[in-house]
Amino acid sequence: MLLLDHVGAKSGKQRTSPLLYIRDGDDLVVVASKGGYPKNPAWYYNIVANPDTRVQVGSEKLDVHARVADTAERERFWPQLDRVWPGYAEYRARSKGREIPLVVLEPR
């Protein structure tokens, strides 16, 4: 579990969201699933609007830049993410065609 800090795209308020993640080298990858519901979670829109942010993994705090994973990365990450949380497969089915974004958090 990591803690993702993000600034509200509309409100400008500081927020924190706990998220499951995987590592890809120095990068961290998180899933904007919102349980498979039709819309992306608010934190996703916040980091798209303000991609330079901070995460906390354990006691370590890291400055990161967020970006949406490309098609090749998505294909590589989903099997790993499914091992971390098998419920992601159900979320993808529940989403009814919404492509659930995967977000790469790159150290900066």
N, C-alpha and C positions, 0 to 999 in steps of 0.2 A: 504494500500500500504506500502511495506517496500522497503528499499534500500539494495541490496545485493552487498557487495564488493567481488571481486574475482580477482585472479591473472591469467593472460593468461597462459595457459598450454604450449604454444610454445613461445610466445613473452616475458613472464615474466612481462608484463605491468599490472599495477593496473587498474581495471575497476569497474564500478558500474552499476547495472541494477535495475530498479524499477519493482517490482513484486507484484501481488495480493497474499494474504496468508490467511491461517486459523490458529487458535491456537489449539493445542492438549496438554492440560496441560501447561507445561513450554516450550514445543516445538513449532516451527513454521513450517508450511508445505507450500511449493511452487510447482508450476506445470511447468515442462519443455516442454511446448506445442509447442512453436514457431508457434502458429496459426494453428497447425495441419499439417504443412508441413512435408515432408519425413525425414528431419534430425532434431536432437535435437538442441536447441539453443547453441551458443558458451559458454554461461555462465555455462551450464551443464557440458561440458567437462572440463572447468576450475576448477569447484569445485570438480569434481571427481579426478582430478590430485592434487588439493590443497584443501582438505576438511576443514581445520581449517581456518576460515575466520571471518568476522564481518558483522553484519546487523545493520540498523538503522530503528527503528519503532517510528514514531513521533520524539521526541527529544532524545529518549533513544538509546544508542549504546550498542550492545551486542556482545561478542565474542561467536562464535558458531562452532560446528562441523557438517558438512553436510554428510548425508548418504541417499542412495536411499531406499525408503519405500519398505517393503516386501509385499507379496501378501495379507495377512490378513489386513495390514494397508491400502493398496490401496482400498480394498473393503469397509473399514470403512470411508476413507477420501473422496472418489469421491462424494457421496451424499451431503456432506457438501460443497465441492468445487463447485458443480453444483448450489447450492443455492447462493453462492457468485458471480459466473459468469456463467449464463446459456449457454453461448457460448462454454463452454468446451465440451458439448455434440457434437456440430457441429465439433469442432476440432478433437475429437476422430473419428468421421465418416470420416472426410477429411484425416486423417492420413493413411488410407488404410492399417491397420494392424500394424502400428508402435505402440508399447506400449509406451504411453507418460509417461515419468518418473515423479514420485512424489518424492520430496526431503524433507527430514526431517532435520530441523536445530535445533540441540540440544545445549542448553547453555553449555559452558565449563568454 
